[in-house]
Amino acid sequence: MKKILAFIAALLFFATAAGYAQTEGGWDNWEKTSCYSKISFRMHYVGKHGSQHHWQVQLRNDYEELVSFNYNITDKIQEHTITTHRKTLYGNKVSDVIDIYTKEEDIYLIVDKLSLSPYPENFIDCDNTQGN
């Protein structure tokens, strides 16, 4: 009887662990940007390929309307900008996965110059009290 209970417990443990891994898929939790409370991001470290680190990023717009903004990938101390792009997202949508390759293993994502239009104009000030 003890062996059967131990076997069932092991099955439940592995089923739960497998379900969690499939659900999360290695992605970090959603984080709000430091400046805009309704723009969030999450990252997934894929692994190292040669001398480069492969990351995947998704961005989420919790505004009701379309927005556009710059996102910058930088090293942790924000000394070297790795890439800067402009992204447009419809209201309440999540971006496709964005692949990023870096020499640094630790990276940081910064969002700025948010506009309630697809064009880089009439930028919105930070609305997050903890923002820059």
N, C-alpha and C positions, 0 to 999 in steps of 0.2 A: 504494500500500500504506500509506504514512504517513497519507493522508487517511482511509482506512478505519479504521486504528487510532485516530486522533484522534476520529473519529465514534463509535466503540464506547466509547472512554473517556468522551466527553461524555455518551453515553446512560447509562452506568453511574453517573456522577456525579449526573445529574439523577434517576435512578431511586432512588438511595440517599438523596438529599436529600428527595425526595417521600415516601419511605417513612418517614424519620425524622420529618418534619413531621406525618404522619398518626398515627404512633405516639405522639408526645409531645403533639400537639395544643396546644402553647403552654403546657402545665402545667409548673410548677416541679417539682423532685424532691420526694419525700416527705421531710418533716422531723419529727423527734421534738419534742414539746413540751418546754419548758424544765423542766417539773416531773415529768411522767409518761412513763416510757420506753416504755410500750406504747400511747400515744396519739400518732398522727402526723397531719399535715395537709399539704396542698399547695394552692397558689394559682395562679390563671390570671388575668392581666390581659386583659380583653376589649377595653377601650378607653374613650375619653372620649365621653360623650353629653351635650351641652350643657355645663353647669358641673360635672357629676358624673362620677366615674371608676367604671367597672363592673368588678367583680371577681367571680370564682367561686372557691369554696372547697369542698374535700372533707376530711372527717375520717375517720380509720381507727382502729378498735379492734383491737389485737392481744392483748387479754386473752381468755381462753377464755369468760368469762361476760359477761353484759349489764352495761353501765356507763352512768352518766349523769354529766354534767359541764357546767360553765359554759364557754362560750367567749366571749371579749371581742375585739372588733376595735377597735384603738386607733391613734392616730398613732404614728409611729416613736419619739418621745420620751416616749410614754405620758402625755402631758399631757391629752389629750381622748379619752374613751371614745366610740367611734362607735356601737357596739351591743353588747349583752350578751344572750345566749340560753342556754337549757339544752338539751342534746342527749342523747338516749338512743340507744345503739347496741348491737346484739347482738354477741356474741363473734365475733371474726375477721371483721368486716364493715366495709364502706366506706359512708359516707353518700351520699345523693343529692347532686347539685350544689346548693350554696347560693349564690344571687345576692346580692351586696352592692354598694350604691352609696355612694360616699364623696365628700367634697369634697377630701380629701387624696389625693395620688397614691401616697405611701408609707404603707403600713399594716403593722400587726403583729398577730399573733394570739396570745392568751394563753389557756391552759386552766387552770382551777382548780376546786376543790370537786368532785373526783371521788368517786363513790359506786358501790359494787357493787350498786346497786339502781336502779330507775327514779325513786326519790324523792330529794330533796336532804337526805340524812341520813347519819350515820356516815361522814363524809368520810375519805378515805384521804390520808395524808401523802405528800408528794413522795417518789418513789423514785429519782429521777434525781440523782446526786451533783453534777451541775452545775446543778440546779434552785434555785429561790429559797428 
